[in-house]
Amino acid sequence: MQIKMIFLALLLASCSLKPYKMDIHQGNVITAEMREKLKLGMSKQQVRYVLGTPLISDAFHGNRWDYVYRHEQGGKVIEQQGLTLNFLDNSLQSIDDGKQLIQADPIAPKPPLVIATANEPEAMSSPPIMAKSMAVVAPVDSTVDVTEAVQAWADAWSAKDAEQYFASYADSFKPSGMSKSAWQAQREARMSKSKSIAVALSDLKVKLSDDSHASATFVQNYRADSYQDKTRKILQLEKIDEAWLIVSEQLMK
C-alpha cells in the first residue's frame, strides 16, 4: 500500500511539470555577403545590425544566438546549415557553422599581485588597534551608460560611420513620416553626399524611468558642408542585450 501511494505521488508531481520551450522567432536567413561582415569582437547591437534578429532565443543561454546560413550559387541554394554565435560580456567570442569553429584568443589571466614585505622585529605588546570600517562603493549610475551611448551615436554620425550609427537604433525604432527602410536610405545618402559632418551636443540631460528605460534631451548643433542647423531633441532609449539603444527620436519645440 505504501509503495502504491509513493508511485501515485510521483505520477502527480510529474504531471505538474511544464516542459521548457525555447522562444523561436521569425529570424533572418544569413547569406554569404552577410556572413563575410561578421567579425569577432563585435557587440550584440553590431551583430544584430549586420545579421538581424536571431532565429532562436534561449532564456537560459542569453549569450548564444542561432541563425540559418544559406549559400546560393546561380540562383540555387547549394548549402544550408546552422550558424551559432557565442558572446562574452557583450563581445562576440566564437562563430560555429558546424564545420569550422572560429573563436577569439583566450585572455591570459593576470599574474597574482605579490606584495614584498620587510622583515619585522619581534612584536611587542601594544594596545589593540581598532579596524577602520570599509568604505562602501556606490553602484555605477546607469545615466553614465546612457550618456556614453548618446555620445557614441553623435560621434558615429560625425564620422559618417553608417554601420555604427544604425547600430545605435533598436530593431523596434520607427521613424516619423516614413518607413524604416526609406529613412535608412535617406540617412545613408546624406552621409555619402556630405564631404564632412559635425554633430555637437550640449545641455545633455538623462532621466531614467526604470532599469531598462531612459530619455535623453539635448541641443543638437549639426553642420554638413554649407548647411547647418540647431535643434532640440529627445531620444527614448531601452536597454537591450546590455546595450542602450534608441527606440524613439523626436524634435522638441
N, C-alpha and C positions, 0 to 999 in steps of 0.2 A: 504493500500500500504506500509506504514512504517513497519507494522508487518511482511509482506512478505519479505521485504529487510533484516530485522534483522534475520529472520529464515534462509534465504539464506546465510548470512554471517556466522552464527553459523555452518551451514552444511559444508561450505567450510573449516572452521577452523578445524572441527573435522576430515575431510579427510586428512589434512596435518600432523596430529599427528601420530607418529610411535609407535607401541606397544613395550613396554620394554621386552626384552628377556634375560633370564639368560643363561650364557655360560655353556653348558653341555659337559663334557669331557668323554673320554673313561676311566673312573676311575676304581679303583680296587674294587673287591668284598672282604669284610672283613671276615676272618674265625675266629673261636673261639680262635685259637692259637694267631692270630694277635691281637684280642680284649684283651686278657689277658696281653699283653705287654704294653697296653695303660695306662698311669698314669697321674693324674692331675699334673700340673706344668711343663709338657713337653713344649719345644719350638716348633714352627711350623716346623723347619727343622727336629727335632727328630720325630715328628708325621709323617711327610712325609716319613722319612726313614722306620718307622715301618709299616705304612698303605699304603704308596704310594700316588699317585695323587688323590685328592678328585673328586667325581663323578660330583658335581655341584659347579660352581664358580659364585658367585653373585657379580657383580661390586659394588653394593651399600652396601653390607654387607661382606667386606673382612675378618672379624673375625669369620665368620661362614663357616664351612666345612661340607659337607654332603657325606656320604658313604652308601653302601648297606651291611648289616651284614647278613651272611648266616651261619647257624649252621647245620652241617651234622652229621649223625649217621648211621653207617653201609653202608656208601657209598650213602645214600639217604639224600636229603635236607628235614629236619624236621621243619625248621623255617627260614624265611627270612623277614627282616624288615629294615627300615631306621635307620641310626646312625648319629646324629647331634652333632658336636663338636663346642664349642664356646670358643674364645680366648679373652684375655685382655692383652694388652702390650706384645704380643708375648708369652704369657703363657696360657696353656690350663686350662680353668676355669670350664667347665662343659661338661658332657657326657650324651646325652639323646638318649635312644633307643626306646622311645615311651612307655616304661613300667616303667622304673626307671630313675630318674634324679639324676646323681652324680655330685656334684659341690663342689668347694673349699670353705673353710670357708671365709666369708667376712672379709676384712681387716678393723679393727676398726679404726674410724677416730681419728686423733691425737687431743688431747685437745688444745684449743686455748692458745697461749702464753700470759701470764699475766705479765706485767712489773710493779713492785711496784715503786711508786714514793713518795718521801718525801714531806711533806708539805712545800710549798714555801712561803716566806714572800710576802707582798703586792708589786706588781710590781711597780718599779719606772720608771719614764720617762727616756728613753735612746735612742740613735740614732738607726735607723733601721739596722738590720743585713741582709746582702745580702746572699741569699741562694746559697749554693755551687751546681755547676752543677753535675748531677748524672753521674757516670761513666758508659759507655756503655760496656756491656759484649759481647764479640765476640762469635759467634756461635761455637759449638764444631766442630773441624775439623774431617771430615769423615776418614782421614788417621788413626786416633786413633782406630776407629772401625775396619778398615781393618787389622791393625797391631794385634789387640786383636784376631781377627778371625783366622789369620795365626798362631799365637802363640798357640791358643787353639787346632788347628789341630795338631801341633807338640806335644803338651802335651798329647793329646789323643793317639797318636802313641806311645809315650814313655810309657804310662800307659797300653798299649795293650788293650785299651778300643775300641773295634771294632765298637760298636754302635755309639759312639760319633765321631769316626774317619770317618766313612762313611757318617754320618750326615753332615759333613763339605763339602761334594760334592753336586752339584746341580744334578737334575734328567737328565739334558742335558749333563752331563760330559761324554766324550768319550775318553777312554784310547787309547794310541798309540799301534798299532800292535795286538790288541785282543779285544774281546767283553767285555762289562762292567761286565757281569756275570763271565766270566773267570778271569778277573782282580780282581774282588772282592774275588773270591775263592782263588786266589793266595795270596792275601794280608792276608786273614784270616788264611791260612795255615802257612805263615811265622810268624805271631804273635803267633799262638798257639805252634809252634815248638821252638821258642826262649824263653829261661829262663828269659832273660832281654833285654830290648831295650832302647836305649838312643838316642834321636834326639835333637841336639842343633843347633840353627840358629844364624848366625852372619851376619853383614853387611846388615841388612834388610832395604830395601828401597821401599816405596809405592808411586805409581803415580796414580792419579785419572784422568780418561778420561772424566767422567761426574758424575752426582749424583748417578748413579747406576752401574758404571763400573770402575774397577781399576785393576792394576797389581802390583805384589809384587815380587821383586828379592832378593835373599839371598844366602848365603853359607850354605849348609846343612852338618853337621857332624853326621853321622849315625854309631851306634855301636850296634851289637847284638851278644852276646856270644863271639866267637873268630873272628867274621868278623867285619870289619869297612871300611868305605869309606867317601870321602869328595867330594861333587859335588856342582855345582852352578845351581840353579833352578829359573824358573819364573812361577808364578801362575797368571792366569787370573781369576778375581772374579767378580761376579754380585750380586747386592743387590736384593734379592727375599724375599718377606714377611718379611721385616725389618731385614733380616739376610744376611751377606756377605758369599756367597757360591762359591766354586771352580768350574769353568766351563772348565778349561784347565790347564794342568800341563806339563811342558817341561824342559828338561835339556839344559843348556847353555854351549857352548864350550868356 
